Amino acid sequence: MISKRLQAVSASATLAMDAKAKALQAEGKDIVKFGVGEPDYPTPDHIKEAGIKAINDNETRYTANPGIAPLKEAICRKFEDDNGLKFESNQVLVSTGAKQSIFNSLMSLVDPGDEVIIVAPYWVSYPEMVKLAGATPVVVQTDEDTEFKMTPEMLRAALSPRTRAMILNSPSNPTGGVYERKELEALGEVIAEADIWVISDEVYESLIYDGREHFSILTACPQLVNRCVVVNGVSKAYAMTGWRIGYAAAPVELISAMSSVQSHSTSNASSVSQWAALAALEGPKDPIHAMVKEYARRRDYMTERLLNLPGFTTSKPGGAFYIFPNVADLMGTTISGREISDGDALCDLFLEEAHVALVPGTGFGSPENIRFSYSTSMERIEEGFDRLEDLLSR
């Protein structure tokens, strides 16, 4: 029998939709994918070359569990240069992706009976990781009225004597929302007063638009230094999703506990990938700037096309590479002879009839929305929206 812990975990909505899309592709269908959550750019050449050099230099053995020293030192410099945060190497843990960094944090912080506050819409894995760690996710629902951001009043209302931690994500997957410094300062006051932990997922930090500035909650609220885990990685900024490198910085005692969790699960992250990540953090930022400029162009175009689709309402996101339009007006309608009961049914229709893959908002805790990713070429974005317009015009 499967353990009760696993029985409580839901399947990934993004993976489920991707499986349907791949099945249609296997039948020879041309699928426009707006569901994928990774850059469509290749890893920059200087990073790939560093990985090749690591192989040729025989850097292919186990490393220290927390990560190679040069990479941890580079991460400390990155935090100081980009975020104004000072960490020592013994406060940094390199892991197999930012996802593992978050999982390590939860496994080290919570016990059965504890509660972890999560802002909805949320990344699909947050509540499931909380459940796997034995705690209970407490979901704070936000919507377009608050730009999908939690207010201090919402946070206070969600607190209980069992609250142990909260997870914050800015820029956000799936909404693209970005917290301003004053908003983080207001949340920080409540967090400090409640004396809970905050796990800050900042993996989309570099993907931000319109002159906005990313602020880590620890930058805005230095009083949280003993109650904060800052999580980041190289996957989104450097188009290195398959290299699987994330990292976390936190107080020494917690990093030590997280390292123990990692040592008994995966051990160290890939040695070759760590050397490539070092080249990413120490190398030129031009590839990031070019990528962000193109993402902004796609975002603007996609927002305009979405606003012209009947039944869709949306605003222009400030970061990441997602748009999360509301489609409540389409629920209960009939399109192409099919009744649209919810966002899942709408996404199934779009995939099966228009061959456009999207992700329903159900898995993100927001069933009236669906997620579009603009991490695909402008040519494919245009083709996808032409197909959606054609279907909705019937």
ZIBEL-V46096 format. One record per residue. N is the residue number from 1. OMEGA is omega as a letter, one per 30 degrees, with the letter a starting at -180 (NA if undefined). BURIAL is + if it has 16 or more other C-alpha atoms within 10 Angstrom, else -. D_LAST is the distance of its C-alpha to the last C-alpha in Angstrom with 1 decimal. Layout:
BEGIN
n->N omega->OMEGA burial->BURIAL d_last->D_LAST
n->N omega->OMEGA burial->BURIAL d_last->D_LAST
END
This chain:
BEGIN
n->1 omega->l burial->- d_last->48.4
n->2 omega->a burial->- d_last->46.1
n->3 omega->l burial->- d_last->47.7
n->4 omega->l burial->- d_last->46.6
n->5 omega->a burial->- d_last->45.8
n->6 omega->l burial->- d_last->43.2
n->7 omega->a burial->- d_last->41.8
n->8 omega->a burial->- d_last->40.8
n->9 omega->l burial->- d_last->38.8
n->10 omega->l burial->- d_last->35.0
n->11 omega->a burial->- d_last->33.2
n->12 omega->l burial->- d_last->31.6
n->13 omega->a burial->+ d_last->27.9
n->14 omega->l burial->+ d_last->27.7
n->15 omega->l burial->- d_last->29.5
n->16 omega->l burial->- d_last->27.5
n->17 omega->l burial->+ d_last->24.2
n->18 omega->l burial->+ d_last->26.1
n->19 omega->l burial->- d_last->27.4
n->20 omega->a burial->- d_last->23.9
n->21 omega->a burial->+ d_last->22.9
n->22 omega->l burial->- d_last->26.2
n->23 omega->l burial->- d_last->25.9
n->24 omega->l burial->+ d_last->22.7
n->25 omega->l burial->- d_last->24.6
n->26 omega->l burial->- d_last->27.4
n->27 omega->l burial->- d_last->25.3
n->28 omega->a burial->- d_last->24.7
n->29 omega->l burial->- d_last->21.2
n->30 omega->a burial->- d_last->20.9
n->31 omega->l burial->+ d_last->20.2
n->32 omega->a burial->+ d_last->19.9
n->33 omega->l burial->+ d_last->22.1
n->34 omega->a burial->+ d_last->21.8
n->35 omega->a burial->+ d_last->23.9
n->36 omega->a burial->+ d_last->27.2
n->37 omega->l burial->+ d_last->30.0
n->38 omega->l burial->+ d_last->32.4
n->39 omega->l burial->+ d_last->33.1
n->40 omega->l burial->- d_last->31.8
n->41 omega->l burial->- d_last->35.2
n->42 omega->l burial->- d_last->38.2
n->43 omega->l burial->+ d_last->41.3
n->44 omega->a burial->+ d_last->43.5
n->45 omega->a burial->- d_last->46.2
n->46 omega->l burial->- d_last->49.2
n->47 omega->l burial->+ d_last->48.0
n->48 omega->l burial->+ d_last->47.4
n->49 omega->l burial->- d_last->50.9
n->50 omega->l burial->+ d_last->52.4
n->51 omega->l burial->+ d_last->51.0
n->52 omega->l burial->+ d_last->52.4
n->53 omega->l burial->- d_last->55.7
n->54 omega->l burial->+ d_last->55.9
n->55 omega->a burial->+ d_last->55.5
n->56 omega->l burial->- d_last->58.2
n->57 omega->l burial->- d_last->60.4
n->58 omega->l burial->- d_last->60.1
n->59 omega->a burial->+ d_last->58.5
n->60 omega->a burial->- d_last->57.0
n->61 omega->l burial->- d_last->58.9
n->62 omega->l burial->- d_last->58.6
n->63 omega->l burial->+ d_last->58.7
n->64 omega->a burial->- d_last->59.9
n->65 omega->a burial->+ d_last->57.5
n->66 omega->a burial->+ d_last->56.5
n->67 omega->l burial->+ d_last->55.9
n->68 omega->a burial->+ d_last->57.9
n->69 omega->a burial->- d_last->60.1
n->70 omega->l burial->- d_last->58.8
n->71 omega->l burial->+ d_last->55.2
n->72 omega->l burial->+ d_last->56.1
n->73 omega->l burial->+ d_last->58.2
n->74 omega->l burial->+ d_last->55.3
n->75 omega->l burial->+ d_last->53.0
n->76 omega->l burial->+ d_last->55.7
n->77 omega->l burial->+ d_last->55.8
n->78 omega->l burial->+ d_last->52.1
n->79 omega->a burial->+ d_last->52.2
n->80 omega->a burial->- d_last->55.0
n->81 omega->a burial->- d_last->53.6
n->82 omega->a burial->- d_last->50.0
n->83 omega->a burial->+ d_last->50.3
n->84 omega->a burial->- d_last->54.0
n->85 omega->a burial->+ d_last->54.6
n->86 omega->l burial->- d_last->57.8
n->87 omega->l burial->+ d_last->57.9
n->88 omega->a burial->- d_last->60.5
n->89 omega->a burial->+ d_last->59.7
n->90 omega->l burial->+ d_last->60.7
n->91 omega->a burial->+ d_last->57.8
n->92 omega->l burial->+ d_last->55.2
n->93 omega->l burial->+ d_last->53.6
n->94 omega->a burial->+ d_last->51.5
n->95 omega->l burial->+ d_last->49.1
n->96 omega->a burial->+ d_last->46.5
n->97 omega->l burial->+ d_last->43.7
n->98 omega->l burial->+ d_last->43.1
n->99 omega->l burial->+ d_last->41.7
n->100 omega->l burial->+ d_last->45.1
n->101 omega->l burial->+ d_last->46.8
n->102 omega->l burial->+ d_last->44.9
n->103 omega->l burial->+ d_last->45.7
n->104 omega->a burial->+ d_last->49.3
n->105 omega->a burial->+ d_last->49.4
n->106 omega->a burial->+ d_last->48.2
n->107 omega->a burial->+ d_last->50.4
n->108 omega->a burial->+ d_last->53.3
n->109 omega->a burial->+ d_last->52.7
n->110 omega->l burial->+ d_last->51.5
n->111 omega->l burial->- d_last->53.0
n->112 omega->a burial->- d_last->51.8
n->113 omega->l burial->- d_last->51.4
n->114 omega->l burial->+ d_last->50.5
n->115 omega->l burial->+ d_last->47.3
n->116 omega->a burial->+ d_last->45.2
n->117 omega->a burial->+ d_last->42.9
n->118 omega->l burial->+ d_last->39.4
n->119 omega->l burial->+ d_last->37.0
n->120 omega->g burial->+ d_last->33.4
n->121 omega->a burial->+ d_last->31.0
n->122 omega->l burial->+ d_last->33.3
n->123 omega->a burial->+ d_last->33.4
n->124 omega->a burial->+ d_last->32.8
n->125 omega->a burial->+ d_last->36.4
n->126 omega->a burial->+ d_last->38.3
n->127 omega->a burial->+ d_last->38.5
n->128 omega->l burial->+ d_last->39.0
n->129 omega->l burial->+ d_last->41.9
n->130 omega->l burial->+ d_last->43.4
n->131 omega->l burial->+ d_last->43.3
n->132 omega->l burial->+ d_last->44.8
n->133 omega->l burial->+ d_last->47.6
n->134 omega->a burial->+ d_last->48.4
n->135 omega->a burial->+ d_last->47.3
n->136 omega->l burial->+ d_last->44.7
n->137 omega->l burial->+ d_last->41.7
n->138 omega->a burial->+ d_last->41.4
n->139 omega->l burial->+ d_last->38.0
n->140 omega->a burial->+ d_last->37.7
n->141 omega->l burial->+ d_last->34.2
n->142 omega->l burial->+ d_last->33.1
n->143 omega->a burial->+ d_last->30.0
n->144 omega->a burial->- d_last->28.7
n->145 omega->l burial->- d_last->31.5
n->146 omega->a burial->- d_last->34.1
n->147 omega->l burial->- d_last->32.1
n->148 omega->a burial->+ d_last->32.1
n->149 omega->a burial->+ d_last->35.9
n->150 omega->l burial->+ d_last->38.6
n->151 omega->l burial->- d_last->41.1
n->152 omega->l burial->+ d_last->44.8
n->153 omega->l burial->- d_last->44.4
n->154 omega->a burial->- d_last->41.8
n->155 omega->l burial->+ d_last->44.1
n->156 omega->a burial->- d_last->47.1
n->157 omega->a burial->- d_last->45.2
n->158 omega->a burial->+ d_last->44.4
n->159 omega->l burial->+ d_last->48.0
n->160 omega->l burial->- d_last->50.3
n->161 omega->a burial->- d_last->53.7
n->162 omega->a burial->- d_last->51.9
n->163 omega->a burial->+ d_last->49.8
n->164 omega->a burial->+ d_last->50.9
n->165 omega->l burial->+ d_last->48.4
n->166 omega->l burial->+ d_last->45.0
n->167 omega->l burial->+ d_last->42.5
n->168 omega->a burial->+ d_last->41.3
n->169 omega->l burial->+ d_last->38.7
n->170 omega->f burial->+ d_last->38.5
n->171 omega->a burial->+ d_last->36.4
n->172 omega->l burial->+ d_last->34.1
n->173 omega->g burial->+ d_last->31.9
n->174 omega->a burial->+ d_last->29.1
n->175 omega->a burial->+ d_last->29.0
n->176 omega->a burial->+ d_last->30.9
n->177 omega->a burial->+ d_last->33.1
n->178 omega->l burial->+ d_last->36.6
n->179 omega->l burial->+ d_last->39.6
n->180 omega->a burial->+ d_last->41.9
n->181 omega->a burial->+ d_last->45.6
n->182 omega->l burial->- d_last->46.4
n->183 omega->l burial->+ d_last->43.8
n->184 omega->l burial->+ d_last->45.4
n->185 omega->l burial->+ d_last->48.8
n->186 omega->l burial->- d_last->47.9
n->187 omega->a burial->+ d_last->46.6
n->188 omega->l burial->+ d_last->49.7
n->189 omega->l burial->- d_last->52.0
n->190 omega->a burial->+ d_last->50.4
n->191 omega->a burial->+ d_last->50.6
n->192 omega->l burial->+ d_last->54.2
n->193 omega->a burial->- d_last->55.2
n->194 omega->l burial->+ d_last->53.6
n->195 omega->l burial->- d_last->55.2
n->196 omega->l burial->+ d_last->52.3
n->197 omega->l burial->+ d_last->51.0
n->198 omega->l burial->+ d_last->47.9
n->199 omega->a burial->+ d_last->46.2
n->200 omega->a burial->+ d_last->44.5
n->201 omega->a burial->+ d_last->41.9
n->202 omega->a burial->+ d_last->41.8
n->203 omega->l burial->+ d_last->40.4
n->204 omega->a burial->+ d_last->37.8
n->205 omega->a burial->+ d_last->40.6
n->206 omega->a burial->+ d_last->40.3
n->207 omega->a burial->+ d_last->36.6
n->208 omega->a burial->+ d_last->36.7
n->209 omega->l burial->+ d_last->35.6
n->210 omega->l burial->- d_last->36.3
n->211 omega->l burial->- d_last->40.0
n->212 omega->l burial->- d_last->39.9
n->213 omega->l burial->+ d_last->42.7
n->214 omega->l burial->+ d_last->42.6
n->215 omega->l burial->+ d_last->45.2
n->216 omega->l burial->+ d_last->46.4
n->217 omega->l burial->+ d_last->47.3
n->218 omega->l burial->+ d_last->50.7
n->219 omega->a burial->+ d_last->51.1
n->220 omega->a burial->+ d_last->50.2
n->221 omega->a burial->+ d_last->52.2
n->222 omega->l burial->- d_last->55.3
n->223 omega->a burial->- d_last->56.8
n->224 omega->a burial->+ d_last->54.4
n->225 omega->l burial->+ d_last->56.1
n->226 omega->a burial->+ d_last->57.5
n->227 omega->a burial->+ d_last->54.3
n->228 omega->l burial->+ d_last->51.6
n->229 omega->l burial->+ d_last->50.1
n->230 omega->a burial->+ d_last->48.3
n->231 omega->l burial->+ d_last->45.9
n->232 omega->a burial->+ d_last->44.6
n->233 omega->a burial->+ d_last->44.1
n->234 omega->a burial->+ d_last->43.5
n->235 omega->a burial->+ d_last->40.1
n->236 omega->a burial->+ d_last->37.7
n->237 omega->a burial->+ d_last->40.0
n->238 omega->a burial->+ d_last->41.4
n->239 omega->a burial->+ d_last->38.6
n->240 omega->a burial->+ d_last->40.9
n->241 omega->a burial->+ d_last->38.7
n->242 omega->l burial->- d_last->40.3
n->243 omega->l burial->+ d_last->43.8
n->244 omega->l burial->+ d_last->43.7
n->245 omega->l burial->+ d_last->45.9
n->246 omega->l burial->+ d_last->45.7
n->247 omega->l burial->+ d_last->48.6
n->248 omega->l burial->+ d_last->49.8
n->249 omega->a burial->+ d_last->52.6
n->250 omega->l burial->+ d_last->54.4
n->251 omega->a burial->+ d_last->57.9
n->252 omega->a burial->+ d_last->60.2
n->253 omega->a burial->- d_last->60.6
n->254 omega->l burial->+ d_last->56.9
n->255 omega->l burial->+ d_last->56.3
n->256 omega->l burial->+ d_last->59.2
n->257 omega->l burial->+ d_last->57.6
n->258 omega->l burial->+ d_last->54.2
n->259 omega->l burial->+ d_last->56.1
n->260 omega->l burial->+ d_last->57.7
n->261 omega->a burial->+ d_last->54.3
n->262 omega->a burial->+ d_last->53.2
n->263 omega->a burial->- d_last->56.5
n->264 omega->l burial->- d_last->56.0
n->265 omega->a burial->- d_last->52.3
n->266 omega->a burial->- d_last->51.4
n->267 omega->a burial->+ d_last->54.5
n->268 omega->l burial->+ d_last->54.1
n->269 omega->a burial->+ d_last->50.9
n->270 omega->a burial->+ d_last->50.9
n->271 omega->a burial->+ d_last->53.9
n->272 omega->a burial->+ d_last->52.2
n->273 omega->l burial->+ d_last->49.2
n->274 omega->l burial->+ d_last->51.7
n->275 omega->l burial->+ d_last->53.3
n->276 omega->l burial->+ d_last->50.0
n->277 omega->l burial->+ d_last->49.1
n->278 omega->l burial->+ d_last->52.4
n->279 omega->l burial->+ d_last->51.6
n->280 omega->a burial->+ d_last->48.3
n->281 omega->a burial->+ d_last->49.9
n->282 omega->a burial->- d_last->52.8
n->283 omega->a burial->- d_last->51.0
n->284 omega->l burial->- d_last->49.2
n->285 omega->a burial->- d_last->46.3
n->286 omega->l burial->- d_last->44.8
n->287 omega->l burial->+ d_last->42.1
n->288 omega->a burial->+ d_last->40.9
n->289 omega->l burial->- d_last->40.8
n->290 omega->a burial->- d_last->38.8
n->291 omega->a burial->+ d_last->36.3
n->292 omega->l burial->+ d_last->35.9
n->293 omega->l burial->- d_last->35.4
n->294 omega->l burial->- d_last->32.6
n->295 omega->l burial->+ d_last->30.9
n->296 omega->l burial->+ d_last->31.2
n->297 omega->l burial->- d_last->29.4
n->298 omega->l burial->+ d_last->26.5
n->299 omega->a burial->+ d_last->26.4
n->300 omega->a burial->- d_last->26.2
n->301 omega->a burial->- d_last->23.4
n->302 omega->l burial->+ d_last->21.4
n->303 omega->l burial->+ d_last->22.1
n->304 omega->l burial->- d_last->20.8
n->305 omega->l burial->+ d_last->17.5
n->306 omega->a burial->+ d_last->17.1
n->307 omega->l burial->- d_last->18.0
n->308 omega->l burial->- d_last->15.1
n->309 omega->l burial->- d_last->12.5
n->310 omega->l burial->- d_last->11.4
n->311 omega->a burial->+ d_last->13.7
n->312 omega->l burial->+ d_last->16.0
n->313 omega->a burial->+ d_last->19.7
n->314 omega->l burial->+ d_last->22.4
n->315 omega->a burial->+ d_last->25.7
n->316 omega->a burial->+ d_last->27.2
n->317 omega->a burial->+ d_last->29.3
n->318 omega->a burial->+ d_last->33.0
n->319 omega->a burial->+ d_last->33.6
n->320 omega->l burial->+ d_last->32.8
n->321 omega->a burial->+ d_last->29.6
n->322 omega->l burial->+ d_last->27.0
n->323 omega->a burial->+ d_last->24.5
n->324 omega->a burial->+ d_last->23.8
n->325 omega->l burial->+ d_last->21.0
n->326 omega->a burial->+ d_last->20.6
n->327 omega->a burial->+ d_last->17.4
n->328 omega->a burial->+ d_last->19.0
n->329 omega->l burial->- d_last->16.6
n->330 omega->a burial->+ d_last->13.8
n->331 omega->a burial->+ d_last->16.3
n->332 omega->l burial->- d_last->16.2
n->333 omega->l burial->- d_last->12.5
n->334 omega->a burial->- d_last->10.2
n->335 omega->a burial->- d_last->7.3
n->336 omega->l burial->- d_last->6.4
n->337 omega->a burial->- d_last->9.4
n->338 omega->l burial->- d_last->11.6
n->339 omega->a burial->- d_last->13.6
n->340 omega->a burial->+ d_last->14.3
n->341 omega->a burial->- d_last->18.1
n->342 omega->a burial->+ d_last->19.2
n->343 omega->l burial->+ d_last->18.9
n->344 omega->l burial->+ d_last->20.0
n->345 omega->l burial->- d_last->17.1
n->346 omega->l burial->+ d_last->14.7
n->347 omega->l burial->+ d_last->16.6
n->348 omega->l burial->+ d_last->16.8
n->349 omega->a burial->+ d_last->13.0
n->350 omega->a burial->+ d_last->12.9
n->351 omega->a burial->+ d_last->16.0
n->352 omega->a burial->+ d_last->15.2
n->353 omega->a burial->- d_last->11.6
n->354 omega->a burial->+ d_last->11.9
n->355 omega->l burial->+ d_last->15.7
n->356 omega->a burial->+ d_last->16.3
n->357 omega->l burial->+ d_last->19.3
n->358 omega->l burial->+ d_last->19.9
n->359 omega->l burial->+ d_last->22.4
n->360 omega->a burial->+ d_last->21.9
n->361 omega->a burial->+ d_last->24.2
n->362 omega->a burial->+ d_last->25.9
n->363 omega->l burial->+ d_last->28.5
n->364 omega->l burial->+ d_last->29.3
n->365 omega->a burial->+ d_last->30.0
n->366 omega->a burial->+ d_last->27.1
n->367 omega->l burial->+ d_last->24.3
n->368 omega->a burial->+ d_last->22.2
n->369 omega->l burial->+ d_last->21.8
n->370 omega->a burial->+ d_last->20.8
n->371 omega->l burial->+ d_last->22.8
n->372 omega->l burial->+ d_last->21.9
n->373 omega->l burial->+ d_last->24.8
n->374 omega->l burial->+ d_last->25.4
n->375 omega->l burial->+ d_last->28.2
n->376 omega->a burial->+ d_last->26.5
n->377 omega->l burial->- d_last->26.7
n->378 omega->l burial->+ d_last->24.9
n->379 omega->a burial->- d_last->23.6
n->380 omega->l burial->- d_last->21.9
n->381 omega->l burial->+ d_last->20.6
n->382 omega->l burial->- d_last->19.0
n->383 omega->a burial->- d_last->17.5
n->384 omega->a burial->+ d_last->16.2
n->385 omega->l burial->+ d_last->14.5
n->386 omega->l burial->- d_last->13.0
n->387 omega->l burial->+ d_last->11.4
n->388 omega->l burial->+ d_last->10.3
n->389 omega->l burial->+ d_last->8.9
n->390 omega->l burial->- d_last->6.9
n->391 omega->a burial->- d_last->5.7
n->392 omega->l burial->- d_last->5.5
n->393 omega->a burial->- d_last->3.8
n->394 omega->NA burial->- d_last->0.0
END
